[in-house]
Structures are given as C-alpha cells and as structure tokens.
Amino acid sequence: MNTMNSFQIRLPLLISFFYIFLAIATAQNSSGLSVLQKHVSFFDRNHDGIIYPKETFEGFRAIGCGVALSTTASAFIHAGLSQKTRPGKAPSPLLPIEIVNIKLSIHGSDSGVYDSEGGFVASKFEEIFSKHAKQHPNALTSDELKEMLTANREPKDFKGWLAAESEWKILYDLCKDKEGLLQKDIVYSVYDGSLFERLEKEHSKTKNNK
C-alpha cells in the first residue's frame, strides 16, 4: 500500500490527523500503557511522560513532514490540548501534554471499539466491518464509511459527530489504497498504536534510498 508516500500533507489535515489518535479512547497492552498512551508516546521523544511542542515537531519531522508544517502543527496541537491533559493545574507557557491524562480527549458518537473504562472491545472492532464493509469484507469504501458515521451518531452530540467525521474521513483520505479502500489492518493500526511507527519507517526507508 502506498500510504502517504508523498508525505505532502496540508496543515489542517496534519493537525486533524494528530487529533485522530488523541481522540481515540484507551485499552491496555502488555507494557501497562493504554494503546492511546503508547501511540502518543511516539511524540515523547525523551520518554519522560510529557510531550512538549519541540518533541511534537520532531515527531512530525520523523514521519516526513517539512519544517514549516511541523512547526505550525505543533503550535496548534499544544495550544489546543495542553490544558485538557493538565486538569486542576495552572496553564503553562511551555504547553506540555501529559500522556497519563490523554484519555481526557474521549468523545462520543464513535465506533464504540473502546468502552467507558478504556478497554478494547474486539467485537465492536469487528462490527465496523461485519456491519458496514459490504463490498469487501476487510475494507471500507467511502460510502460505507459515511454509512457507519451516520449509524454511530448519538442524539444531539454535535461535537461528537464533528469529531468522529473529521477523524474517520481524514484517516480515509490519508490511508486509502489505490482502489479507494480503507483496509482493516490500517484501521487496526490506529487502535494498536503502530501507525506512526509505520510511517516513520516508510520515511526513513525513503530517505535512505535517495
């Protein structure tokens, strides 16, 4: 699959793509970290549990984004999320994001793959495809994705509608294959925290082949 081979992403897409992972709820893995914590830890370049704008910049550079784009995206992301992950604390001019509290970005009207406690619900993940993947059992078309988003809407949860639609549609735009399909393994990589690592490896391989 030629996922993001060009690495030429517009700023709104890049920022929203980051929010995809920050908005997903959590599940436990063998490391003791939630999937979301593990995934966001990609940007914790010094592994101290706190992500600063410089580290987010470095993370975006690692997946192939340009200097100007990475700088601006980092500023927007930290301005929007820093205080949400630091409940009860005074705002910090350094705009840190605390990984331990990243689950505070959970929203409604989504797939339900994560329960209210942040546990991974495998049956809900499978339902994404058993209920909505009608043309191909392990992939979603654009129309099937729209159908799923409509089915997941909770009454009057307008913010949740917008968040879910932005996340899934941007994921589709960035990761669909040449046939216009969003493959099951790509969707799973969002939940298991491996997508950024895959993109970093792709970019590193691209640089080494130049």
PyMOL commands that set and color helices and strands:
alter all, ss='L'
color gray80, all
select helices_A, chain A and resi 11-23+35-43+53-62+67-81+83-85+99-105+122-132+142-152+158-175+184-192+195-208
alter helices_A, ss='H'
color red, helices_A
select strands_A, chain A and resi 50-51+97-98+139-140+182-183
alter strands_A, ss='S'
color yellow, strands_A
deselect
rebuild
show_as cartoon
